[in-house]
Amino acid sequence: MVSRNTPPDPERQARLTAELHRDVDQRQQSYRMRALSLFPHICARCGREFEGKRMRELTVHHKDFNHDNNPQDGSNWELLCLYCHDDEHAVDRLRAMGDGPAANDPGARSPIANPFAGLDGLVVPGKEE
């Protein structure tokens, strides 16, 4: 057993450092990192903004549901929060069973997708309370 006070030999330390750098490079090249660098950190459905620790709640959704289709320009991706991502896949599962809305139906998304829908109609400009 190696003592915690003794540093690893220089060869092993160099190998570990190289592995760490390679792992970081691979993660940064992943489609999630590319999507996070291409798009604003906002859910494309509900409009919630994410930063810091909450960034882990922002997921990459493949618009065509094909996880192997990862174009460099991100045209098959959209950033969705965990809740909207689950809802999107629930709608897709219902559609596959024949119970959900048709794929070309503009109202195919769940009514709970945007909690702020219609909010602008409730605000009257110039009226203070």
C-alpha positions in Angstrom: 0.0 0.0 0.0 1.3 3.4 -0.9 1.5 6.0 1.8 -0.6 9.1 1.3 2.5 11.3 2.1 4.6 10.0 -0.7 4.0 11.5 -4.1 3.6 9.2 -7.1 6.7 8.6 -9.2 7.2 11.2 -12.0 6.4 8.7 -14.8 3.1 7.7 -13.2 2.2 11.3 -12.4 2.8 12.3 -16.0 0.6 9.4 -17.2 -2.2 10.4 -14.9 -2.0 14.0 -15.9 -2.1 13.0 -19.6 -5.2 10.8 -19.0 -6.9 13.6 -17.1 -6.3 16.1 -20.0 -7.5 13.5 -22.5 -10.7 12.9 -20.5 -11.4 16.6 -20.3 -10.8 17.0 -24.1 -13.2 14.1 -24.8 -15.9 15.6 -22.5 -15.5 19.0 -24.2 -16.0 17.4 -27.6 -19.1 15.6 -26.5 -22.4 16.8 -28.0 -23.5 18.2 -24.6 -20.5 20.4 -24.3 -20.8 21.5 -27.9 -24.5 22.3 -27.4 -23.8 24.3 -24.3 -21.2 26.3 -26.1 -23.5 26.9 -29.1 -26.8 27.8 -27.5 -27.8 30.1 -24.6 -28.3 28.3 -21.3 -32.1 28.6 -21.5 -34.7 25.9 -21.9 -36.1 26.1 -25.4 -39.6 25.2 -24.2 -40.3 26.9 -20.8 -37.7 29.6 -21.1 -36.0 29.0 -17.7 -32.4 30.2 -17.5 -29.7 28.0 -16.0 -26.3 28.8 -14.6 -23.8 27.4 -12.0 -24.8 24.2 -10.3 -28.2 24.2 -11.9 -26.6 23.7 -15.4 -26.8 20.0 -14.8 -30.6 20.3 -15.0 -30.2 21.5 -18.7 -30.2 18.5 -21.1 -29.6 18.2 -24.8 -32.7 16.9 -26.7 -32.3 15.4 -30.1 -35.1 16.8 -32.2 -35.3 13.7 -34.4 -34.9 11.4 -31.4 -31.8 9.9 -33.0 -28.9 10.1 -30.5 -26.4 9.1 -33.3 -27.4 12.2 -35.3 -25.0 14.8 -33.9 -24.1 17.4 -36.5 -21.4 19.8 -35.6 -23.7 22.8 -36.1 -26.1 21.5 -33.5 -29.1 21.6 -35.9 -30.5 18.4 -34.4 -30.3 19.7 -30.8 -32.2 21.9 -28.4 -31.5 22.5 -24.8 -34.4 21.5 -22.5 -34.7 21.4 -18.7 -35.2 18.0 -17.1 -39.0 18.5 -16.9 -39.5 19.7 -20.4 -37.2 16.9 -21.7 -39.3 14.3 -19.9 -42.5 15.8 -21.2 -41.2 15.8 -24.8 -40.4 12.1 -24.6 -43.7 11.3 -22.9 -45.5 13.0 -25.9 -43.4 11.0 -28.2 -44.2 7.7 -26.4 -47.9 8.5 -26.6 -47.6 9.4 -30.3 -45.9 6.0 -30.9 -48.8 4.2 -29.1 -51.3 6.1 -31.2 -52.7 7.9 -28.2 -50.9 11.2 -28.6 -51.2 14.1 -31.0 -50.0 13.7 -34.6 -46.3 14.6 -35.2 -47.3 17.5 -37.5 -49.8 19.0 -35.0 -48.6 22.4 -33.9 -50.2 21.9 -30.5 -48.5 18.5 -30.0 -46.6 19.8 -26.9 -48.1 19.3 -23.5 -50.1 22.3 -22.1 -47.8 22.3 -19.0 -44.7 23.0 -21.2 -44.8 26.8 -20.7 -46.0 28.0 -17.3 -45.7 31.7 -18.5 -48.0 31.4 -21.5 -50.5 34.2 -21.5 -48.7 36.2 -18.8 -48.3 39.2 -21.1 -52.1 39.5 -21.3 -52.4 39.9 -17.6 -49.9 42.8 -17.3 -51.4 46.2 -18.2 -48.7 48.7 -19.2 -48.8 51.9 -17.2 -51.0 50.6 -14.4 -49.3 50.4 -11.1 -50.7 48.6 -8.1 
